[in-house]
Amino acid sequence: MGPSGARLARGTDAGDSTGLTVALARALPRNPAAVLAALDEGPVIGPEAVCGVPFIEPSSKEIREYLDVAIPAVTRIEPSVRVPHRSSCVDALHRVQEQTSRQP
């Protein structure tokens, strides 16, 4: 998605922005290379947004199950110039994992 993804994100309203962020987050475990390549520095499709588990009111169990598949999927992707946000994404996923582990 790259630059075209940034154009798409700029053209969204609040609801569409959330939908785009959540759609990319849901795709992350299935196609991490494509999602990582689509990320930018913005608030809609940036690594903090997409990799920060942006789901609406997920349970702790749902978050843990998501992280159990998302973290390995992303860490299997080799760092490269084509996926410059890989490390930021892994960091965001681990922050959520740490926060979730503190919840009952």
Secondary structure, DSSP 8 states (H G I E B T S, - for coil): -HHHHHHHHHT--HHHHHHHHHHHHHHTTT-HHHHHHH--SSTTTSHHHHTT---SS--HHHHHHHHHHHHHHHHTS---TT-TTHHHHHHHHHHHHHHHHT--
